[in-house]
């Protein structure tokens, strides 16, 4: 029913991805496959709902209707078997702002914050900017997957006593989707050592047919009451620019502390257009999302086949979730500077450089494959030609 093949004309859209290439990286002819949004038109139900509201001539402060909470609760119940109490849902304009608020609420300057690396690079920015210390539990890179080093995890928690853990699931950038057993083991360690889990589940709906997302707070009441769950419709429906996220905090005590820090930090309240877009997405966008995910899975499988057969020196795992490929260029001997220059100037590709995801990402690059199949094919062919030289 939906067209993901026809390119979008990004002219005059103020797209950070497509309209600011020369300003940001000094070249206008590289295919942008970096920042985490999709090149597809969003679900028509969202555009229709926004157009209807825009016709109204007043854009004042917004309240949140009951129908908004109902749409969100129904989506997570149907899609993820997670029963959410509407009273536990807080609004904030983005998951990264929510990480700032959680850090303010539950830690003090100088405290450690635990992360599993390589990981979404704003995690580092939040921790550093707020005067906290980074505590890394590096994921173990095996031949065909990443695993958690639980011995290292418990040792680090015991020794450094972090107050909170930022957990990313599905994991960005490696594409790992944690199993229930892995989440239970993480959760039991955090409970044992009084570590609050702040779980970034923003990619929870982009999980492929060979994996299943388990909502962390759905596992048990104990884990739910020790967690801050960060969700958004932004990645699922390509509406990241509308700045809307839903933070679920089952514990009334944690929720009160988070709300107090939220007020202290001065983030604005909800805006009408993001609320309308999110409600429309969760109410009417299921079929669009299903078809989009199938298209993304085809892109994933095509990319992996191309890389394995035509560029076997690039090591890449099969991502179970997200729309990223985590490409290991280490066999080519690039430095981090020369890899970025090569990709931009020779392959004409604008990717996220792996080193921004932590030391474990040196020699890697993250490729966003949420684009038309024609764009993806062109990008991979350009990469092959450049490396063949």
TAJOCOR-V287702 format. One record per backbone hydrogen bond with DSSP energy under -1.0 kcal/mol. CO is the residue of the C=O (numbers start at 0). NH is the residue of the N-H. Records with the same first field share a line. If there is no record, write none. Layout:
CO=NH, NH
This chain:
9=12
14=18
19=23
20=24
21=25
30=349
32=367
34=36
42=45, 46
43=47
44=48
45=49
46=50
47=51
48=52
49=53
50=54
52=55
64=68
65=69
66=70
67=71
68=72
69=73
70=74
71=75
72=76
73=77
74=78
75=79, 81
76=80
84=87
85=88
87=248
89=246
91=93, 244
93=97
94=98
95=99
96=100
97=101
98=102
99=103
100=104
101=105
102=106
107=110
110=132
111=162
112=134
113=165
114=136
116=138
119=122
120=124
121=125
122=126
123=127
124=128
125=129
126=131
127=130
130=109
132=112
134=114
139=146
144=141
146=139
147=149
148=152
149=153
150=154
151=155
152=156
153=157
154=158
155=159
156=160
162=195
163=113
164=197
166=199
170=174
171=119
174=319, 320
175=170
178=182
179=183
180=184
181=185
182=186
183=187
184=188
185=189
186=190
187=191
188=192
189=194
195=164
196=227
197=166
198=229
199=168
200=203
202=205
205=321
207=210
214=217
215=218
219=223
220=224
222=225
223=226
225=196
227=198
228=247
229=200
230=245
232=236
233=238
238=241
239=242
244=91
245=230
246=89
247=228
250=254
251=255
252=256
253=257
254=258
255=259
256=260
257=261
258=262
259=263
260=264
270=274
271=275
272=276
273=277
274=278
275=279
276=280
277=281
278=282
279=283
280=284
284=288
285=289
286=290
287=291
288=292
289=293
290=294
291=295
292=296
293=297
294=298
295=299
296=300
297=301
298=302
299=303
300=304
301=305
302=306
303=307
304=308
305=309
306=310
310=313
314=327
319=207
322=368
324=366
326=364
327=314
328=331
329=332
334=338
335=339
336=340
337=341
338=342
339=343
340=344
341=345, 346
342=348
347=30
349=32
351=365
352=355
353=356
354=357
356=118
357=360
358=361
360=363
362=328
363=353
364=326
365=351
366=324
368=370
369=38
371=375
372=376
373=377
374=378
375=379
376=380
377=381
378=382
379=383
380=384
381=385
382=386
383=387
384=388
